[in-house]
Every structure is written in structure tokens, then in C-alpha cells.
Amino acid sequence: MRVDKLLWYLRLAPSRTLAHDWVAEGHFRLNGKRIEKPSAAVAVGDILTVPARSGVRVIKLITVPERRGPAPEALACYHTLDERVANPIAAQNNTTPQGT
């Protein structure tokens, strides 16, 4: 499957045209190598490095989707390899004195 089509199917891009443009601009990596061809082939087991608003996501393709379905269906097609740890500051128990 083409990488631009995959990004659209997985709901990582709002449209196929944007996915095409993002890949052509070189914003993605496939198995560690920068790709600039939207027609680059992806297969099960491939690792994609995807830019996101909050940073970079690294995903492994579990299965190739057959369509652009609902979000739960898209999420079932890949596994996120860079699970984000909760912000350690937010996770601390803020013990502020009462009545201050």
C-alpha cells in the first residue's frame, strides 16, 4: 500500500492530499529512512516515524487497513512504540497546605 494512502486510512492525516504533500516534503521516516515519495510501499511490520503536534510518534504497522473506517478500526491497525510517560510534575501529589 502507498504510504500517503496508509496515513489517510489510519487517520493520521485529515486528507489524502495532505498526506501526499507531507510525505513529499520529507516529514516522515519509514524503517528509519526519510521518505519523499508518497508512492513508497509500506507493509506489515514496517515502522513509521510520524510528526505530530505534541512531538513525534513512532508506530509499527500491525495490519494493512482495507478502508478508512472509524477511529477504533484505524487504531487496531498499528501499535505505538513510543508510549508517552505521564508528565512527572503532573503525577506528583501536590500537597499544598489547606487554608493558605
TORMARDREN-71779 format. One line per 2 residues: number of its first residue (from 1); their letters; for each residue x, y, z of N, C-alpha, C. Coordinates in pm, whole numbers, plus 32768, in hexadecimal, padded with zeros to 4 digits. Example, Ala and Ser with C-alpha at 12.3 -4.5 7.8 and 13.67 -1.06 7.14 Angstrom:
<recs>
1) AS) 8527,7DC7,830C,84CE,7E3E,830C,8528,7EB6,830C ~ 8505,7F1F,82C4,8557,7F96,82CA,850A,8003,8313
</recs>
This chain:
<recs>
1) MR) 8054,7F8B,8000,8000,8000,8000,805A,807C,8000 ~ 802C,80E5,7FC0,8074,8164,7FBC,8072,81A5,8047
3) VD) 80DE,81E7,806B,80E7,8224,80F0,8083,8297,8100 ~ 8069,82E4,8098,8009,8352,80A6,7F7C,831D,80BF
5) KL) 7F59,82B3,807A,7ED6,8275,808C,7ECB,8238,8119 ~ 7F37,81FA,8146,7F38,81BE,81CC,7F22,8228,8237
7) LW) 7F67,8299,822C,7F59,8303,8290,7EC9,8335,8296 ~ 7E88,833C,8224,7DFD,8367,8220,7DA2,82FC,825C
9) YL) 7DB9,827F,8238,7D69,8210,826D,7D77,8207,8306 ~ 7DF0,821E,833A,7E08,8214,83C9,7DDE,8291,8415
11) RL) 7DA7,82F1,83CE,7D77,836F,8409,7DE9,83BF,8448 ~ 7E60,83B3,840F,7ED2,8403,843A,7EDD,8482,83E7
13) AP) 7E8F,8488,837D,7E87,84FF,8327,7DF3,8518,8309 ~ 7DC9,8597,830A,7D3B,85B5,82F4,7D0C,859C,8264
15) SR) 7D6A,859D,8204,7D44,8580,817A,7DB9,853B,8135 ~ 7D9C,84F7,80C9,7E06,84B3,8080,7E62,8519,803D
17) TL) 7E2A,8588,8012,7E7A,85F1,7FD3,7EE1,8628,8035 ~ 7EB7,8642,80B0,7F15,8672,8115,7F7E,8608,8135
19) AH) 7F56,858B,813F,7FB4,851F,8157,801C,851A,80E7 ~ 7FEE,8527,806C,8046,8529,7FF7,80AB,859B,8003
21) DW) 807B,8613,8023,80D3,8687,802D,8136,8679,80A0 ~ 8108,8647,8114,8161,8637,8187,81D2,85D6,8169
23) VA) 81B1,8567,8127,8218,8504,8105,8278,8540,809F ~ 8243,8586,803C,8298,85C3,7FD5,82F8,862A,8010
25) EG) 82D1,866A,807D,8327,86CD,80BE,8390,868B,8117 ~ 8388,8607,8128,83EE,85BE,8173,83DA,85BB,8209
27) HF) 835E,85C6,8237,8343,85CA,82C6,833A,8541,8308 ~ 8340,84D4,82BC,832C,844E,82F2,83A7,83F8,82DC
29) RL) 83B3,8393,8334,841D,832E,8324,83DC,82A4,8320 ~ 8410,8251,82CA,83E1,81C7,82BD,8457,816D,82DC
31) NG) 844B,811F,8347,84B6,80C7,8375,8539,8113,8386 ~ 8530,818C,83BB,85A5,81DD,83D9,85DB,8231,8367
33) KR) 85A3,8222,82F0,85D4,826E,827D,856D,82D7,8254 ~ 859D,834F,8239,8545,83BB,820D,8508,8397,8186
35) IE) 8486,83AC,817A,8443,8391,80FB,840B,8413,80C5 ~ 8413,8423,8043,83DD,8499,7FFF,8380,8473,7F8D
37) KP) 8368,83F2,7F7D,830F,83C4,7F13,828D,8392,7F51 ~ 821D,83D5,7F35,819D,83A8,7F6A,8177,831C,7F3C
39) SA) 81B7,82ED,7ED2,8198,8268,7E9F,81EC,81FB,7EE1 ~ 823E,821F,7F43,8291,81BB,7F88,8237,814F,7FC3
41) AV) 825D,80D3,7FAF,820C,8062,7FDE,8226,8046,8071 ~ 81BB,802B,80B9,81C4,8003,8145,8183,7F7A,8154
43) AV) 81B6,7F2E,81B4,8182,7EA7,81CB,817A,7E8D,8261 ~ 8139,7E22,8284,812D,7DFA,8310,81B9,7DEC,834C
45) GD) 81CB,7E21,83C4,824B,7E1B,8409,82A1,7E96,83F5 ~ 827D,7EEC,8397,82CA,7F66,8380,82B9,7FC7,83F5
47) IL) 8320,8016,840B,831F,807A,8476,831B,8104,8436 ~ 82B9,8154,845E,82A9,81DC,842B,82C4,8241,849A
49) TV) 8310,82A6,8479,8325,8317,84D3,82CF,8388,849D ~ 8271,83B4,84EE,8209,8410,84C3,820F,8490,8517
51) PA) 8219,8505,84D7,8214,8581,8524,8187,8599,8558 ~ 817F,85D1,85D1,80FE,85F1,860D,810A,8678,8652
53) RS) 809B,86B2,8676,809E,8734,86B9,80EC,8731,873B ~ 80E0,86C4,8784,8120,86B9,8806,81AC,867C,8800
55) GV) 81E0,8665,878B,8264,8628,877D,8266,85C7,8709 ~ 82AB,855A,871B,82B9,84F4,86B3,8281,8471,86E8
57) RV) 8239,842A,8692,8204,83A7,86B6,824A,833D,8662 ~ 8269,82CD,86A1,82A4,825B,865B,823F,81EB,8664
59) IK) 8215,81B9,85EF,81AF,8150,85EC,81E0,80D9,859A ~ 81AD,8064,85BD,81CA,7FEA,8572,8147,7FB9,8536
61) LI) 8148,7FA0,84B5,80D1,7F75,846E,80B6,7EE1,848C ~ 8041,7EC7,84C5,801A,7E3F,84E9,7FD1,7DFB,8476
63) TV) 7F7B,7E46,8437,7F2E,7E13,83C5,7F13,7E86,8365 ~ 7F03,7E66,82E8,7EE5,7ECC,8283,7E4E,7EDD,827D
65) PE) 7E1C,7F55,8297,7D8C,7F6B,8295,7D53,7F60,8208 ~ 7CD7,7F35,8200,7C95,7F27,817E,7C4A,7FA4,8155
67) RR) 7C2F,7FFC,81B9,7BE1,8074,819D,7BFE,80DC,8208 ~ 7BCC,8154,81F4,7BD2,81BB,825C,7B54,81AD,82AF
69) GP) 7B5E,815F,8315,7AEA,8144,8369,7AE8,819D,83E3 ~ 7A9A,8178,8446,7A94,81C7,84C1,7B19,81C3,850D
71) AP) 7B2C,8220,8567,7BAA,822D,85B1,7BD3,81AC,85F9 ~ 7B78,8166,863F,7BA3,80EA,8682,7BDB,8082,8620
73) EA) 7BA2,807E,85AA,7BD3,8021,8543,7C5F,8049,8515 ~ 7C76,80CA,8506,7CFA,80FC,84DD,7D62,80E2,854A
75) LA) 7D3E,80F9,85C8,7D9A,80E3,8637,7DC3,8051,8645 ~ 7D6E,7FF7,861C,7D8D,7F68,8625,7DF3,7F3C,85BD
77) CY) 7E13,7F91,855E,7E70,7F6D,84F2,7F02,7F89,8512 ~ 7F1B,7FD4,857E,7FA5,7FF2,85A0,7FB8,7FF5,8638
79) HT) 8037,7FEB,865E,805D,7FEE,86EB,80BE,8061,86FE ~ 80A6,80B5,8761,80FF,8124,877E,8176,80F1,87CD
81) LD) 81EE,8109,879B,8267,80D7,87DA,82A0,8137,8841 ~ 827F,81B5,8836,82B7,8219,8892,824E,8249,88F5
83) ER) 821A,81EB,8942,81B3,820E,89A4,81E6,827F,89FC ~ 8197,82E7,8A03,81BD,835B,8A51,81A2,8343,8AE5
85) VA) 8204,8365,8B35,81F5,835B,8BC5,81B1,83DB,8BF5 ~ 815B,83CE,8C57,8118,8443,8C8D,817E,84A8,8CBE
87) NP) 815D,8525,8CB3,81B5,858F,8CE0,81D3,857A,8D74 ~ 8253,856C,8D9B,8273,854F,8E26,8247,85BE,8E85
89) IA) 8246,8638,8E58,821A,86A5,8EAE,8184,869A,8EC8 ~ 8138,867B,8E61,80A8,866D,8E71,8086,85F2,8EC5
91) AQ) 80DC,858E,8EC3,80C1,8513,8F0C,80DE,851E,8FA1 ~ 812B,8584,8FC7,814B,8595,9055,80CE,85B9,90A2
93) NN) 80CC,858F,911D,805C,85B0,9175,8076,863D,91AB ~ 802C,869D,9178,803B,8727,91A4,7FFE,8736,922E
95) TT) 8052,8740,9291,8022,874D,931B,8032,87DD,9348 ~ 7FD1,882E,9327,7FD3,88B8,9352,7F85,88C2,93D3
97) PQ) 7FB4,8912,9430,7F6D,8921,94AF,7EE1,8957,949A ~ 7E83,891E,94E1,7DF9,894C,94D8,7DEA,89D3,951F
99) GT) 7D99,8A29,94E6,7D7C,8AAA,9522,7DE6,8B13,950B ~ 7E42,8AF9,94B1,7EAB,8B5A,9496,7E86,8BB7,9428
</recs>
